[in-house]
Amino acid sequence: MSNLITIDVPSEIADEVRRFAAFLITDQPNRLPRTAVPDDGIPDYPLWPDEQVERFASAPTTTARVYVKIMDAVVEHGAAGQWLSIAELAEWTGQTPSVISTFRTHLYRYINAHLPEGTLAPFTRATGQDLRPARGREVYYRISPACAEQWTRLRGEIERTSLFADKES
């Protein structure tokens, strides 16, 4: 361990201080910086083919516009590969938390109506209880680095073909 310092503590609490310090040192591997990507064992959902991403993102629907805002926000904040809460996504996109939380339901309606059976969302979902370290019951989403790269590559074409390219939603 580096950066050790000596501190004076009353002898009657020295053992407790040692135990507390040992606890803090042991807990260090569980403290991930915001930019760390934990190996949590939760696989990313498979990428959609480029044509499906372009078609959906360019669709004249509210769901598509929310999707575009979410993808743009994640890329803009450099948050690919990180678990993001509904509150974070709402703040970053300017949407209400209820819009973000119901977005997935609307997305799966689109998927079930227009895409091959078994298609999953273009981003992974987990509850905080499934994450390590655990984060409570809130729902989290993760956009894989590969998905963010695909989005960045396709974004110009999506902007050009979108019916809402010149409109504020």
C-alpha positions as CSV (number, residue, x, y, z in Angstrom):
1,M,0.0,0.0,0.0
2,S,1.4,3.4,-0.8
3,N,1.0,6.8,0.8
4,L,0.9,5.5,4.3
5,I,0.9,8.1,7.1
6,T,1.1,7.7,10.9
7,I,-1.6,9.2,13.0
8,D,-1.9,9.4,16.8
9,V,-5.1,7.9,18.2
10,P,-6.0,7.2,21.8
11,S,-4.9,3.7,22.8
12,E,-8.4,2.7,23.9
13,I,-9.8,3.1,20.3
14,A,-6.6,1.9,18.4
15,D,-8.0,-1.5,17.7
16,E,-11.2,-0.1,16.3
17,V,-9.3,2.4,14.2
18,R,-7.2,-0.5,12.8
19,R,-10.3,-2.6,12.0
20,F,-12.0,0.4,10.4
21,A,-8.9,1.1,8.3
22,A,-8.7,-2.5,7.2
23,F,-12.4,-2.4,6.2
24,L,-11.8,0.7,4.1
25,I,-8.7,-0.9,2.4
26,T,-10.7,-4.1,1.7
27,D,-13.6,-2.1,0.3
28,Q,-11.4,-0.2,-2.2
29,P,-11.9,-2.7,-5.1
30,N,-15.6,-2.2,-4.9
31,R,-15.3,1.6,-5.4
32,L,-15.3,2.2,-9.1
33,P,-14.7,5.7,-10.5
34,R,-17.5,7.1,-12.7
35,T,-15.6,6.2,-15.9
36,A,-14.7,2.6,-14.9
37,V,-16.5,-0.2,-16.6
38,P,-17.1,-3.0,-14.2
39,D,-17.0,-6.6,-15.3
40,D,-20.5,-7.3,-14.0
41,G,-21.2,-10.4,-16.0
42,I,-24.2,-8.8,-17.7
43,P,-23.7,-9.2,-21.5
44,D,-24.6,-6.3,-23.8
45,Y,-27.6,-6.8,-26.0
46,P,-26.6,-7.5,-29.7
47,L,-26.3,-4.6,-32.1
48,W,-29.0,-3.9,-34.6
49,P,-28.0,-3.9,-38.2
50,D,-27.2,-0.4,-39.5
51,E,-30.4,-0.2,-41.6
52,Q,-32.6,-0.9,-38.6
53,V,-30.9,1.8,-36.5
54,E,-31.3,4.3,-39.4
55,R,-34.9,3.4,-40.1
56,F,-36.0,3.6,-36.5
57,A,-34.0,6.7,-35.6
58,S,-35.4,8.5,-38.7
59,A,-39.0,7.4,-38.0
60,P,-41.6,10.2,-37.4
61,T,-42.5,9.1,-33.9
62,T,-42.0,10.4,-30.4
63,T,-40.3,7.1,-29.4
64,A,-37.7,7.6,-32.2
65,R,-37.0,11.2,-31.1
66,V,-36.5,10.1,-27.5
67,Y,-34.1,7.3,-28.7
68,V,-32.1,9.9,-30.7
69,K,-31.9,12.1,-27.7
70,I,-30.7,9.2,-25.4
71,M,-28.1,8.0,-27.9
72,D,-26.8,11.6,-28.5
73,A,-26.6,12.3,-24.8
74,V,-24.7,9.1,-24.0
75,V,-22.2,9.7,-26.8
76,E,-21.9,13.4,-25.8
77,H,-21.2,12.6,-22.2
78,G,-18.7,9.8,-23.1
79,A,-20.8,7.4,-21.1
80,A,-20.8,4.3,-23.4
81,G,-20.3,1.2,-21.3
82,Q,-21.5,2.8,-18.1
83,W,-24.8,2.0,-16.2
84,L,-27.0,5.1,-16.3
85,S,-30.0,5.8,-14.2
86,I,-33.3,7.0,-15.5
87,A,-32.7,10.3,-13.7
88,E,-29.3,10.8,-15.4
89,L,-30.8,10.1,-18.8
90,A,-33.7,12.4,-18.1
91,E,-31.4,15.2,-17.1
92,W,-29.1,14.7,-20.0
93,T,-31.9,14.6,-22.6
94,G,-34.2,17.3,-21.2
95,Q,-37.0,14.7,-20.9
96,T,-39.0,13.9,-17.8
97,P,-38.1,10.7,-15.8
98,S,-41.5,9.3,-16.7
99,V,-40.8,9.8,-20.5
100,I,-37.5,7.9,-20.0
101,S,-39.0,5.1,-17.9
102,T,-41.8,4.5,-20.4
103,F,-39.6,4.8,-23.4
104,R,-38.6,1.1,-23.3
105,T,-42.2,0.0,-23.3
106,H,-42.9,2.1,-26.5
107,L,-39.6,0.9,-28.0
108,Y,-40.7,-2.8,-27.6
109,R,-44.0,-2.0,-29.2
110,Y,-42.0,-0.8,-32.2
111,I,-39.7,-3.8,-32.1
112,N,-42.6,-6.3,-31.9
113,A,-44.4,-4.6,-34.8
114,H,-41.5,-3.9,-37.2
115,L,-38.5,-6.1,-36.4
116,P,-37.7,-9.8,-36.5
117,E,-39.0,-11.9,-33.6
118,G,-36.6,-12.0,-30.7
119,T,-35.0,-8.6,-31.4
120,L,-33.8,-6.9,-28.2
121,A,-33.5,-3.2,-27.5
122,P,-30.3,-1.6,-28.8
123,F,-29.1,-1.1,-25.2
124,T,-28.9,-3.3,-22.1
125,R,-31.2,-3.0,-19.0
126,A,-30.6,-4.1,-15.4
127,T,-31.9,-3.2,-12.0
128,G,-29.5,-1.8,-9.5
129,Q,-29.8,-4.9,-7.5
130,D,-28.2,-6.9,-10.3
131,L,-25.2,-4.6,-10.6
132,R,-21.9,-4.9,-8.6
133,P,-21.7,-3.0,-6.4
134,A,-25.5,-3.1,-6.0
135,R,-27.3,0.2,-6.4
136,G,-30.8,-0.4,-5.1
137,R,-34.0,-1.1,-7.1
138,E,-33.8,1.6,-9.7
139,V,-33.5,0.6,-13.4
140,Y,-30.3,1.3,-15.2
141,Y,-29.4,1.3,-18.9
142,R,-26.1,0.7,-20.6
143,I,-25.2,1.5,-24.2
144,S,-22.2,-0.6,-25.2
145,P,-19.1,1.0,-26.7
146,A,-19.9,-0.9,-29.9
147,C,-23.4,0.6,-30.0
148,A,-22.1,4.1,-29.4
149,E,-19.5,3.7,-32.1
150,Q,-22.2,2.5,-34.5
151,W,-24.4,5.5,-33.5
152,T,-21.5,7.9,-34.1
153,R,-20.8,6.4,-37.5
154,L,-24.5,6.5,-38.6
155,R,-25.5,9.8,-36.9
156,G,-24.9,12.0,-40.0
157,E,-27.1,9.9,-42.2
158,I,-29.8,9.7,-39.6
159,E,-29.9,13.5,-39.3
160,R,-30.1,13.8,-43.1
161,T,-32.9,11.4,-43.5
162,S,-35.0,12.2,-40.5
163,L,-38.3,13.9,-41.0
164,F,-37.6,15.9,-37.8
165,A,-34.1,17.0,-38.7
166,D,-35.1,20.6,-38.8
167,K,-37.7,20.5,-36.1
168,E,-37.3,20.9,-32.4
169,S,-39.2,18.2,-30.5
